[in-house]
Amino acid sequence: MKWFKKLKSGLSKTSSKVTTSLSSLLGRSKLDASSLEEVEDALIAADLGTASALKLAAAMNKHKFDGPVTSESLALALANGISDILEPVAQPIDIDAANKPHVVLLVGVNGSGKTTTAGKLAQQWSAMGKSVMLAAGDTFRAAAIEQLQVWGERTGTQVIAGKQGGDAAALAYEAMATATQKGCDVLIIDTAGRLQNRSELMDELGKIVRVIKKHDEAAPHNSIIVLDGTVGQNALSQVKAFQEIAGITGLIVTKLDGSAKGGVVIALAEEFGLPVHAVGVGEGVDDLQPFDAREFANALAGVDEEAPE
């Protein structure tokens, strides 16, 4: 499968970091206490976080290795443990046809890939026959407005945009009114990147959410934080900060091909238990795909796609 190969290639730096660290375990008849410490250290170094590392080491301790530990049996034991942590959070974005529009708010820090993600989601949902509208709520950057307009042209999607430096909350209100009037299936609202320690920017995000709720109390139906996979453990503090302001309902992790920190997806799942909707490993429209726990676990542990469950 083309996507699995791309995912495996994207996670290769993380996978190689883990497998190289665990190579000293090969040939042993079983994993003892010192082996488990090595497992924990290797997983923490790959940004899986302490809690996930301890849980996975314990799971591998219980794994029945058939004969001496081989690279294949070690990878499979690791993949099984990772998959168990990720299965409960692997949930696609569920567009409810009862909502006209179903509002998807994208938030996150600067450079996490929100605008590109908005465009890719618009393209994917348009291809499924849904009527989609985009709102260029990143009014700080002229480039973000232009970028979204390019996606709009490419996908035949209407883009609600204002002037650079305009009021983002007012733009969100206009987008809600227009999408409701037109009976759109989905409204995707892009927002400006903001650092979680800039209180005035976080206040503005709170205002955007309040304005959306004036139109529809239940909206935004999805409040998704887009995370740059290269930031590792910093992603956890980002989720905490944005959760307070925007009531985060799920995560999309992009740029997983950019570093050896892909293990942060597991740390996020363990820490927050929030749905992971999709992961991205490239610039192309098909490089953002719904999150599949088993596929991700196999790719990160270095197991072939056809590996037994």
Secondary structure, DSSP 8 states (H G I E B T S, - for coil): -HHHHHHHHHTHHHHHHHHHHTGGGTT-SS--HHHHHHHHHHHHHTT--HHHHHHHHHHHHHS--SSS--HHHHHHHHHHHHHHHHGGGB------TTSSSEEEEEE-STTSSHHHHHHHHHHHHHHTT--EEEEEE--S-HHHHHHHHHHHHHHT-EEE---TT--HHHHHHHHHHHHHHHT-SEEEEEE----TT-HHHHHHHHHHHHHHHHH-TT--SEEEEEEEGGGTTHHHHHHHHHHHHH---EEEEE-GGGSS-TTHHHHHHHHH---EEEEE-SSSGGGEEE--HHHHHHHHHT--TT---
